[in-house]
Amino acid sequence: MARRLLPASRVPVEGTVHERARLRFEGLRLHPEVELGVFEVREGSGRRSAPGSMDPRMPVVQALLPFVNAVGRRTVEVELEGRHVRGDAEPRWRVVAATTLEPARPPEAMEDIAREYRAMQEDILRHWREEVKDSARLAGVWSFEQLAYWYVGGFIAKGVLGTLEAVAPTVVSVLGKGGAKAAQWFRTVLIRTPPAEREALQRLWMKVEAEGLMALEAGEQAQLRSLLKGMEHRLRTPITDKYSKDKLREWARQEYFEVHQPRLAQALGMERLGTYQVHHLVPIEHAHLFPTRGINAAENLVGMAREVHSSVNSVWTFVRTNAKGVSAREVEEIARITHKHFGRWFDVLYDPSKSGPALASAEKAALKEVATVLGL
């Protein structure tokens, strides 16, 4: 690259030339293309060029090396000056300036992802320089939430979503919106991905983070597309494995009390907290009917006492028993019915002495409406 930046043969005798160029780095990799900008002869006749025998590249190489030790995709602008002085055998080159062009600030919705993503990139590049295998093990210690932020941030920052749209249109459409909601949604996608495929994706993306998308060989690029295609397919497949369902419920409960309803958790106290349950308005078993929605999104989570949850579950058990399959429209309608009849007990303390008879009546009314929806 330094050789391409130094047009030594164009330095006129007893003259000076000035050149400006832009280079693109990604992770540890310097991309081969260079954007040549201004080149002007500032002094000298320009009729003949000064001879050149010494290698003038070293000052350029020394100036560019520090820019390799950075994170992410970046553009470096370099200003060079070539000068030939009377009596010298050849022209001399120097680096006038070399600077990283400041990228535009990420949109507000992306700031949290950008912050998390950068921190993880630093870990990746540090381990990548030491030993590639350690980087693969590094991914194994991250939480699903961290991994989700890393992937979403990387997919957007490296501009790869467009190349994956044909094989994973739903994944691309959700991740393209950015923000914490996209990362939380992708976390639920990761938990549904088989461990071997998750590991393969981590290894591929580690390489992309360290050296850029172009570092992937043709077979690796095909594998990346295949992995995303598998994720796309599973979005429309019911969640059946116990591990995924248990993990989704665990996250739902944790986020409900710690993020969405911390005051309620405090009001319940340690003793009553264990009896208070978190419910998905659209149950996990029907998540595949709404592939772009986060099953653990705040708007899909409500808390209720065990007695109330038992009544709500009776409604969904009735659906499961009496309908071989339900449509997305029917599921939404049934969720609306449960909210209509049981909503007064959502996200509040429950007093069984005052609400027992009303709860029984609500269950009976809800079952009647659901039967009508199902055509029973």
N, C-alpha and C positions, 0 to 999 in steps of 0.2 A: 504493500500500500504506500509506503514511503517513497518507493521508486516512482510510482504513478503520480505522486504529488509533486515531484521535483523535475520539471522540464528543463534540466540543466543546459541542454543544447540551445535553449532560447534566451539565455542571458547574453546580452550584447557586450562586446568589448567595452570596458570602462563604463558599463551601464548598470542599471538597477531595475529589477522587475519585482512586482508585487502580485501575490496570488492568494486567493481565499477559496477554501473548499470545506465541504461538510461530509463527515463520516458517520455511519450508523453502527452503534453497538447494540448487542442484545445479550445480557448476561456476560459471559466470558468471551463471547464471539464478536469479532469485527467482521461485518458483512462486506462482501467483495465489491459492491457497487459504491462509487464515490460521486458526489455531486460537486462538480467543478464550478466555481463561481467566477469572480473577477480575476482577470489576468491582464496586467497592464505593464508596459515598459515605461518607466519613469525617467530614466536617464540613458544616455548612450545613443549611438546612431542607429542601432538595430540592423545595420547592413550585414554584419557578420557576428557569429557567436563565439564566445570565449571557449577555448578547449576545456575539457573536463576529464580528469583521470582519477582523482581521489573519490572515494565513496562519500557522497554528501548526505547519506540517509540517516546517519547516527543521531544528529540533533533532533530530527523529526521523530525517530523511534523513541528516544528518551523522553520527548515531550508527550507522546501518545500513551506510553505504557501505564501511567497512573490512571488513565481513564478506563482501563480494563477492569480495575478493582472497584467496580460500582455495581449497582443493582438495577435490573430491569432494562427496558428499551430506552435508548437515549441518543441524541444527536450531538456531535462534537464539531464545533467550527474551528478551523485552523487558519491562521494567517501566516504566510511565509514570505520571506524576502530573500532574493538572490542578488548578490552584488559582485561585480568584478572590478578590482582596483588595478590601476596601471602598475605594471611590474609583477603582478601575481600570475602564476602559471594557470590558475583556474578560478572560477567563481566560487564564492562561499555562500552557503545558505544558512539562514537562522529562522527560528520560530519566533515570530513577533508576538503572537498570542494564540492560546488554545483554551477554549472554554466550552462547557456543556450548556446548550441552549435550554433554558427553563421551559419545561412542558406546561401546558395549560393546567390550571387546578382542576381536579376531578369534580364532577357535579356533586352537589350536596348529598344526594342519595348514595353516592359512591365513596364518600370520605371514610366511612367506617371500614368498608372493605379495603380501600387503598391502604389504610393504616395497618390493618391486620396482615394484608398481603405482603407489604414491604418488609415487615418484621420477619415473616417466614422466609422470604427470599434471601434475606441476609444469612439465616441459618443454613439454607440450602447451598448457597455459593461458598460459604466457609467450609462446609463439610465436603463439597464437591472437589474443592482444591486439594483437600487432604486425601480423600479416598472415596471413590464413587460408591462402593458397597455400603459405607457408613451412611451415605445419604439415603439409601433405600431403607435402612434400619431407622433412620431419623423419622421418616414418615410414619413408622409404626408406633411412635410414642405420641403423636398428635391426636387430639380428640376429633370426633367427626365434625364438630363445629369448626375447628381450626382448618381442617381439610376442606370443608365446604367454602370457607372464605378464600382459601388459597386457590382452589380451582376457579371459582367465579371471578376473583380478581385477575387471575392469569388469563383466562379465556377472553376477558374483555380487554385487558391491557395489551395483549399480544395480537389482538384482532383476528382470532381464529374462529370466531363464531360463524362467520359467513361461510367458511370452508366446511363446516359441519352441518349446515342447515339441511342439506339434502338427506342426511341419514338420521338426524335428530331434530326435527323442526320444533317439537314442543320444548325440548331442553333449551334450544337456542332462543326461542321466543321469551321464555321466563328469565333466563340468565341475562339476556340483552337489556332487561329493565334495570339491572344492577340493584344495589341497596341490600340492606340486611335481610329483607324478606326473600330475595332471590337466594341468598346464602342459606337461610333456614330451610327454604324449599329444597335446595340441592342436598342438604344434609339428609333429608328423608329419602332422597333418591339413592344416596350412597349406602344407607343402611339396608336398602333392598337389593343392593348389588352383591353377588357372591364374593366371598373373601378373595378367591384367586383372581377375579377380575378387578377388584379394588387394588390389589397389589400390583397387577400389571399396569393399571392406569397410573398408579403412583410412580412406578419406575419410568414410564414413558414421559410423564410430565416433569419429573425431576430433570431429565435430559433437556427438555424444552426450556425449563427455567434457567438452566445453567448455560445453554448454548444457542437457544432459539429454536423455532419450529423447523427451520431449514436443516437443522442438525439431524432430524429424524430421517432414517433411510426409508426407502419406498415400502418395505415390509412393515416398518414401525408405524408409518403413517396409515397404512391399511389397518393395522391392529387398533390404532386409536379410533378410527372411524367405526370399526366393528364394535368396540367397547361402548361407544356412545349410542350406537344403534341398538345394542342390547338394553341399555338404560331406557331408551325410548319405548321399546317393546314392553318392558316391565311396568312402565307407567300406566298401561292399560290392562294390566293383569292383576287380579286380586292378590292381596298380601296374605299369604297363608303360613309362612314359617313363624314359629313361636318367638324366636330371637328378635326378629324385626318388630313384631307387634309389642312385645314386652319393652323393647327399647323406646319405641314411639310413646308408649304410655308413661314410661319413666321420665322422658323429656317433657311430656305434656304436664305432668304433675309438678315437676321441678320449676318449669317456667311459669306455670299458673300462679304458684304461691310466691316465688321469688321476684318475678317481673311484673305480672299483671295484677295480682291481688295480695301484696305483702301485708296490707292492713288487716285483711280478713284473716290471714294466717296468724297475725299477732292476736287478733280478737279470739280466735279459736283456742289458742294456747296449745302447748305440747300434747296435753292429754286428749283433747277433742280433735286435734289435727289429723290423727290417724284414722278417725272414723269419717272424715270428710273426703269425698271422692270427686275426681275430675272426669268429666264426660265430654266426648266428642259429639257435637251436634250432628254432624255427618260422620257416622261411625267409620272406624279404620277399614272394616270389611268392604266399604263402598268407596274407598278412596280412588280406586281405578276409574270410577265414572267421572271424576273431576281431576284430570291429570295436571292441569295448570295451577291448581289450588294447593296451598300448604295444609296438609291434614292437621298439623299442629299450630296453625296460625291462630293468633289471639282470638279472632272472631269465631273460631270453631270450637273454642274451649269454654266450658262453664263448670262451676263447682257446685256441689250440692251434698246434702246429708245422705247417709247410706240409705235411709228409708225412701227418699225421693229418687235416688238413683235406681233403686230396685223397681219402682213403678215405671220409670222411663225405659228401663231395660225390658220390662214386660211388653211394652209397645213394639220394640224392635224384635223381640222374640216372636211376637205374633206375626210380624212381617216375614221373618225367616221361615216360620212354620207354614205359612199360608201362601207364599209366593215363591215360585221357582226362580224367578229373576225379576228385579225391579229396574226401572229406567232411572236416569239421572233426574228427570223431572219428578218422578214419584218419590225418590229419596229426598229431594229438596222440599217437597210438599209435606212429607212425613216429619222432617226436621222442623218445619214451620209449625206443624200441629203440636209437637212436643213442647216447643217454645211457648206456644199459645196457652197450653193447659198447665204447664209446670214452671213457666218462667218466673212466677212470683217467688219461687224457692231457689232460684239460681243466684249464686254469689252472695248469699246472706246466711246468717245464723238461723237454724231451724229449731222450732219449738214443737215437739210431737204432741204435747198436751193440747195445743191450740189448733194444729193443722192436720191432725190425723184423719178426721172425717172428710175434710176438704180434699186431701190427697187421694183418698179412695174414689171420690166423685170425679176428680180430674182424670184419673187413670181410666175410669169407665167411659168418660166422654171422649178421651183421646182414642181409645180402641175403636169406638163406634165410627169416628171420622176416618181413621186409617182404613177400616174395612171398606168404607165407601170409595176411598182413593184406589184401593186394590180391586174394586168391583166385586166384593164378596157379599 
